[in-house]
Amino acid sequence: MKAHSIASLVRPCIARLTPYSTARDDYQGELGVFLDANESPYENGYNRYPDPHQAALKALISPMKGLPVENIFLGNGSDEAIDLVFRVFCEPRVDNVVAIAPSYGMYTVAAAINDVAVREVPLGPEFSLPKAELLAAADAHTKALFLCSPNNPTGNAFAREDLLELVEAFEGIVVVDEAYIDFSSVPSLAAEVRRYPNLIVLQTMSKARGMAGLRLGLALADAPIVRLMSMVKYPYNINEAAQRLVADLLRQPIDDQVACIVQQRGVVAKRLRALPVVERVYPSDANFLLVKVRDADAAYEHLVRRGIIVRNRNRVLQCAGCLRITIGLPQENEKMLQSLAEL
Ligand SMILES: *Cc1c(COP(=O)(O)O)cnc(C)c1O
């Protein structure tokens, strides 16, 4: 897809939009007399509006991702970025998107809220990427394709060549949600946003980075897409506390934690396979396992009664009989395994 054709995908009302501007953009210093925003002048650490451009945080994230700040959009969770894809590109009741199924529930929720149809394409055998079917599902009103790798809830990652083949062939925005990429043996597509004007790679601080409570998601994309999303977002979408705390926490390495979770994933998968109640443990590139059990509802209830909460995916397409179990601390995993062993 060519760079100039991105403009043709944008909703007319967004193409016409004059975004909200703040007077503070006219002054870069720290020590000014700020009488422009009707804030309280009494310092308490949070009396000023936060930086709408999140310059300090982006400057910190940029070298970590190996991308210039012009390729980085920060959202109030990746959920905000998902919603913005609809708000920027999809005309309600006119346009549609294509998505793999089963996958992350927010694609269909955000679509429904924006009154945009989702054409769900079931994954192939062994949760493989149905490339031809995804392309065939698109028509002249299809604005975006939602892919998730490693995929939630199936746990598998798709081959990089297959994802890029879709990015090249698809005549619209391709979103590749990499929420679980830190746990995967398949490398990120983040660097590819410099080569493909229609690619949006979503990442999040919520999973491996351990900041689900702070709400920070990344959309990595070519500069024109980042500019469009920045124009449409709420001006102060990332609050001051989150901007500061994420920056602080990003200075702490997580390599040991990720290595431990990946190691535990292998141990737990093996132990689960030995249990009578377990019929199948699917391969995982994420921090969870999709596990097929004899009676998923009964197993789920049994775990809840022991204070262990997992995700029951029994009623999800292609996941009948399945629980999605997050990898926790070794002692938490042990407790879950012992409870399932009682069945
Ligand atoms: C958990 C998850 C996210 C994270 O969303 P945030 O809003 O950043 O917390 C995004 N995508 C997928 C597929 C997820 O499973």
The ligand as an ORCA input file, in Angstrom:
! r2SCAN-3c Opt
* xyz 0 1
  C      -4.157     -7.332     27.352
  C      -4.227     -6.985     25.908
  C      -4.049     -5.670     25.493
  C      -3.738     -4.603     26.474
  O      -4.617     -3.584     26.481
  P      -4.272     -2.300     27.382
  O      -5.424     -1.420     27.096
  O      -2.963     -1.753     26.863
  O      -4.161     -2.742     28.791
  C      -4.081     -5.389     24.133
  N      -4.267     -6.363     23.241
  C      -4.420     -7.641     23.603
  C      -4.570     -8.694     22.584
  C      -4.421     -7.982     24.956
  O      -4.602     -9.266     25.309
*
